[in-house]
């Protein structure tokens, strides 16, 4: 068995709360006909859809490194909330890396999806090999950003922010990781996402705020005029002057 692992049932889904259209699809908070100039602007716009969390005690904004950090920084600054970078590495299947069998988060929390592990006949040795590989990359990024400990989330509301959601796999991993760290409520907030992803993520988050679900969604980058990859230096600079 893998040490310090948290086992979650793949079918465990807390109820979705907040506005929703018929059929359970979360309501969009706005439209972005021309898209966003960049991640920073997207974060400022996204903050307007989260105004009901402004100054809320016990609420923490977590920007998923790297692309979610500039978006989350702007959200936290606009709402007067504590901000942290949150690192999550998806544990992909050995023969199908895009399909998550778990996640590894800042602080060493391991989340296992036992249904996927069992159905795909993944052995403990295979799982351990994937965890160790992803742990090396997680440690590299933790060292690069000066992030080594998990933020205190027990009993708190965690607002997970990314620059967008394509498949939903990484965000699902993040949701399960923060719940494993004791978060009482999990809010997911993104500027853009595919409709498939919002349905998937909306079943596990307590609240989902998505500004745009393009019917012709192809990639997250299509919503941005400037979608230059967020660098380690940019992440470090934002964390050095976090809200």
C-alpha positions in Angstrom: 0.0 0.0 0.0 1.1 3.6 -0.6 1.8 5.5 2.6 -0.4 8.4 3.7 -2.9 7.8 0.9 -6.5 9.1 1.0 -9.0 6.8 -0.6 -12.0 8.3 -2.2 -14.9 6.6 -3.9 -15.1 7.7 -7.5 -18.9 8.0 -7.2 -18.8 10.3 -4.1 -20.4 13.6 -5.3 -21.4 16.3 -2.9 -24.5 18.3 -4.1 -24.0 21.2 -6.4 -25.3 24.4 -5.0 -25.8 27.8 -6.5 -27.6 28.8 -9.8 -28.1 26.0 -12.3 -29.9 25.6 -15.6 -32.4 22.8 -16.1 -30.5 19.5 -16.3 -28.0 20.5 -13.6 -25.5 22.5 -15.8 -24.2 25.4 -13.8 -25.3 28.8 -15.0 -22.7 31.0 -16.6 -21.9 34.3 -14.9 -21.3 36.2 -18.1 -20.2 36.0 -21.8 -16.9 36.8 -23.3 -17.5 37.5 -27.0 -14.0 38.7 -27.7 -12.3 36.7 -25.0 -9.9 38.0 -22.4 -6.7 40.0 -23.0 -4.7 37.8 -20.6 -4.9 35.8 -17.4 -4.7 38.8 -15.2 -7.7 40.5 -16.8 -9.6 37.2 -16.7 -9.1 37.1 -13.0 -10.4 40.6 -12.5 -13.6 39.7 -14.5 -13.9 36.4 -12.7 -13.9 38.1 -9.3 -17.2 39.8 -10.2 -18.8 36.4 -10.3 -17.5 35.6 -6.9 -18.5 38.9 -5.2 -20.6 37.0 -2.7 -17.4 35.7 -1.2 -15.9 39.1 -0.7 -14.1 39.4 2.7 -15.5 36.0 3.8 -13.9 34.7 7.0 -12.3 31.3 6.6 -12.2 31.5 2.8 -8.9 30.9 0.9 -8.2 31.3 -2.8 -6.0 28.6 -4.3 -4.5 29.3 -7.7 -3.6 26.1 -9.5 0.1 26.4 -10.6 1.1 27.6 -13.0 -1.7 29.1 -15.2 -4.2 29.5 -12.4 -1.8 31.6 -10.2 -2.2 35.0 -12.1 -6.0 34.4 -12.4 -6.3 33.5 -8.7 -4.1 36.3 -7.5 -6.4 38.9 -9.1 -9.5 37.1 -7.6 -8.0 37.2 -4.2 -6.9 40.8 -4.5 -10.3 42.0 -5.7 -12.2 40.1 -2.9 -9.8 40.7 0.0 -9.0 37.1 0.5 -5.9 35.1 1.4 -4.1 33.6 -1.6 -1.9 30.5 -2.0 -0.5 28.7 -5.0 -1.7 25.1 -5.0 0.2 22.4 -6.7 -1.5 19.2 -7.9 0.0 16.5 -10.1 -2.5 14.1 -11.7 -1.6 10.5 -11.3 -2.2 9.1 -14.8 -2.7 5.5 -15.7 0.6 3.8 -16.9 -1.0 3.0 -20.2 -3.3 6.0 -20.4 -1.8 9.1 -18.8 -4.7 11.4 -19.5 -7.0 9.3 -17.3 -6.4 10.0 -13.6 -6.2 7.2 -11.1 -5.5 9.7 -8.4 -3.6 12.9 -7.5 -0.6 14.2 -5.6 -0.9 17.6 -3.9 1.3 20.1 -2.1 2.3 18.7 1.3 2.4 15.1 0.1 -1.3 14.3 0.1 -2.1 11.3 -2.1 -5.6 10.8 -3.4 -6.5 7.4 -4.9 -9.4 6.6 -7.1 -9.9 3.0 -6.2 -12.5 2.3 -8.8 -10.2 3.3 -11.7 -7.2 1.5 -10.1 -9.3 -1.7 -9.7 -11.0 -1.5 -13.1 -7.6 -1.0 -14.9 -5.8 -3.6 -12.9 -3.1 -1.2 -11.7 -0.7 -2.9 -9.3 0.7 -1.3 -6.2 4.2 -1.3 -7.8 2.9 0.6 -10.9 1.0 3.1 -8.7 4.1 3.7 -6.6 6.2 4.3 -9.7 3.8 6.9 -11.0 3.6 8.6 -7.6 7.4 8.8 -7.3 7.7 10.3 -10.8 5.1 12.9 -10.1 6.5 13.6 -6.7 9.8 14.6 -8.2 8.1 17.2 -10.4 6.0 18.4 -7.5 9.1 18.9 -5.4 10.8 20.7 -8.2 7.9 23.1 -8.5 7.6 23.5 -4.7 11.3 24.5 -4.6 10.9 26.8 -7.5 8.0 28.7 -5.9 9.0 28.4 -2.3 5.9 26.3 -1.5 6.5 23.4 0.7 3.5 23.0 3.1 -0.1 22.6 2.4 -2.2 25.7 3.3 -4.4 25.3 6.4 -7.8 24.3 4.9 -9.5 22.4 7.8 -13.0 23.7 8.1 -12.5 26.4 5.5 -13.9 27.3 2.1 -11.4 26.7 -0.7 -11.9 28.6 -3.9 -9.9 26.7 -6.6 -9.0 28.9 -9.5 -7.5 27.9 -12.9 -7.2 29.7 -16.2 -9.7 27.2 -17.7 -10.9 23.6 -17.8 -10.6 21.4 -20.8 -11.2 17.8 -19.7 -11.7 18.4 -16.0 -9.3 15.7 -14.9 -6.8 18.1 -13.1 -9.5 20.1 -11.5 -11.2 16.9 -10.2 -7.8 15.9 -8.7 -7.5 19.3 -7.0 -11.1 19.1 -5.6 -10.4 15.7 -4.1 -7.0 16.9 -2.7 -8.4 19.9 -0.9 -11.3 17.8 0.5 -8.6 15.4 1.8 -7.0 18.3 3.5 -10.2 19.1 5.4 -11.9 21.9 3.3 -15.5 22.3 4.4 -16.6 23.7 1.0 -15.0 23.7 -2.4 -15.7 26.4 -4.9 -14.4 26.1 -8.5 -13.9 29.3 -10.4 -12.6 29.5 -14.0 -13.0 32.0 -16.9 -13.7 29.4 -19.5 -14.4 25.7 -19.7 -15.9 23.0 -22.0 -19.5 22.1 -21.3 -18.4 18.5 -20.7 -15.9 19.7 -18.0 -18.5 21.9 -16.2 -20.9 19.0 -16.0 -18.1 16.7 -14.6 -16.7 19.3 -12.2 -20.1 20.6 -11.1 -21.0 17.2 -9.7 -18.1 17.3 -7.2 -17.8 21.0 -6.4 -20.1 22.7 -3.9 -20.2 25.7 -6.2 -19.0 26.3 -9.8 -18.5 29.7 -11.4 -17.6 29.7 -15.1 -17.7 32.8 -17.2 -17.9 31.1 -20.6 -18.7 27.7 -22.0 -18.1 28.2 -25.8 -20.3 25.8 -27.9 -17.3 25.4 -30.2 -14.8 24.9 -27.4 -11.5 23.6 -28.7 -8.9 24.6 -26.1 -8.6 27.0 -23.1 -6.3 29.3 -25.1 -9.0 30.2 -27.5 -10.6 32.5 -24.9 -7.4 34.6 -24.5 -5.7 37.1 -26.8 -2.4 36.4 -24.9 -2.1 32.9 -23.6 1.7 32.8 -23.2 2.7 30.1 -20.8 3.0 31.3 -17.2 6.6 31.1 -16.2 8.2 30.0 -12.9 9.4 33.6 -12.5 5.9 35.0 -12.8 4.6 32.6 -10.2 7.4 33.6 -7.8 6.8 37.3 -8.4 3.1 37.0 -7.7 3.7 34.9 -4.5 6.2 37.5 -3.3 3.4 40.1 -3.2 0.4 38.0 -2.6 -2.8 39.8 -1.4 
